[in-house]
């Protein structure tokens, strides 16, 4: 699957987001090594810290379906990932991240998105 096709899947997912407070709908589509695509959306809550980002819902769903860190080739996101999600992208071992930043489509590695980051293996 091309990065453009994956981003189109993220766009379609974004339409299903639950964002009644910000009206900022975000979608994420994650491509696994076995060719599966797992989608996630942001879900807001009136108690703002309790909302979740699209990337986190996609990876939580992937883990619930049996995937583990290192199983992910790419993640496409309809917006630039927040700092917390950049850590998730790093920890899940995604090879590349494709996202929209304004009118541009950007492709970066998790290390480029979050320099000098750490993962579970660094804590041992």
C-alpha positions in Angstrom: 0.0 0.0 0.0 1.4 3.4 -0.9 1.7 6.2 1.6 -0.9 8.2 -0.4 -3.4 5.3 0.0 -2.6 5.0 3.7 -3.2 8.7 4.1 -6.5 8.4 2.3 -7.5 5.7 4.8 -6.6 8.1 7.6 -8.7 10.8 5.9 -11.7 8.5 5.8 -11.2 7.5 9.4 -11.1 11.2 10.5 -14.7 11.6 9.4 -15.7 9.1 12.2 -13.8 11.0 14.9 -15.7 12.2 18.0 -14.7 15.8 18.4 -17.7 17.8 19.6 -15.6 20.3 21.6 -12.8 21.2 19.2 -14.4 20.2 15.9 -10.8 19.0 15.0 -11.2 15.5 13.6 -8.1 13.5 13.3 -7.6 10.1 11.7 -4.7 7.6 11.8 -4.1 4.5 9.6 -1.3 2.1 10.6 0.1 -0.4 8.1 1.4 -3.6 9.7 4.0 -5.9 8.3 1.3 -8.5 7.4 -0.4 -5.9 5.2 -3.3 -5.1 7.6 -4.4 -1.5 8.1 -5.7 -0.5 11.5 -7.5 2.8 11.9 -8.0 5.1 14.8 -9.7 8.4 15.5 -9.5 11.1 18.2 -12.2 10.8 20.8 -12.8 13.9 22.9 -14.4 14.1 26.4 -15.8 17.1 28.3 -13.0 16.5 30.8 -10.3 17.4 28.3 -7.4 15.3 29.7 -9.6 12.2 29.2 -9.7 12.5 25.4 -7.5 10.3 23.3 -5.6 10.9 20.1 -6.2 9.1 16.8 -2.7 7.5 17.0 -3.3 6.1 20.4 -6.6 4.6 19.5 -5.1 3.0 16.4 -2.2 1.5 18.3 -4.3 0.4 21.2 -6.6 -1.4 18.7 -3.6 -2.9 17.0 -2.3 -4.3 20.3 -5.7 -5.6 21.2 -5.7 -7.4 17.9 -2.3 -9.1 18.7 0.2 -6.8 17.1 3.3 -5.8 19.0 6.1 -3.1 18.7 8.0 -3.7 15.6 5.0 -5.0 13.6 4.4 -1.6 12.1 5.7 -0.3 8.7 4.0 3.1 8.5 1.5 5.4 10.2 -0.4 8.0 8.3 -2.0 10.8 10.3 -4.2 13.7 9.1 -2.3 16.2 11.4 1.1 16.6 12.9 1.4 14.2 15.9 1.5 15.7 19.4 4.5 15.0 21.6 2.8 12.1 23.5 1.9 10.4 20.2 5.4 10.9 18.9 6.6 8.8 21.9 3.9 6.1 21.0 5.2 6.1 17.4 8.7 5.6 18.6 7.8 2.9 21.1 5.7 0.9 18.6 8.7 0.8 16.3 7.0 2.4 13.3 9.4 2.8 10.4 8.0 6.0 8.9 5.3 8.5 9.7 3.3 10.3 7.0 1.3 13.3 8.1 -0.2 16.6 7.0 1.3 19.8 8.3 -0.7 22.6 6.8 -0.8 22.2 3.1 2.2 19.9 3.0 2.5 16.1 3.4 5.6 15.2 5.4 7.3 11.9 5.9 9.7 11.4 8.8 11.0 8.7 11.0 10.0 8.6 14.7 13.6 9.5 15.6 13.3 12.6 13.4 10.0 13.5 15.1 11.3 13.0 18.6 15.1 13.3 18.8 16.9 11.9 21.8 13.8 9.8 22.7 13.8 6.6 24.7 11.9 3.4 24.7 11.3 0.4 27.0 14.6 -1.2 26.1 16.4 1.9 27.4 14.9 1.6 30.8 16.4 -1.8 31.6 
